[in-house]
Amino acid sequence: MRVLLAVLCLTLAACASQPPRDDSLYRSLGEQAGITRIVEGMLLNSARNPRIAHYFRDIDIERLRDKLVEQVCVEAGGPCEYTGDS
């Protein structure tokens, strides 16, 4: 799972160098509230999966949620700023 998270973070970081042209994806995702629901749903599904839940034991899940929401928001063209690690 850590590998999956690392790949996700690297993919999003690579996309950060190419700003989106418009905010239509951000709006289609439901803006900040919609993105938050999507990220929380993904994390809840991961935590409920007995095959991978143990990977989340030592992770600050609230920080992970917040940073994923920020990253998705930025990449979707929203008015967010990513404040996590580079």
Sequence and secondary structure as in RCSB ss.txt:
>XXXX:A:sequence
MRVLLAVLCLTLAACASQPPRDDSLYRSLGEQAGITRIVEGMLLNSARNPRIAHYFRDIDIERLRDKLVEQVCVE
AGGPCEYTGDS
>XXXX:A:secstr
 HHHHHHHHHHHHHHTTS  S SHHHHHTTHHHHHHHHHHHHHHHHHH TTTGGGGTTS HHHHHHHHHHHHHHH
TT S    S  
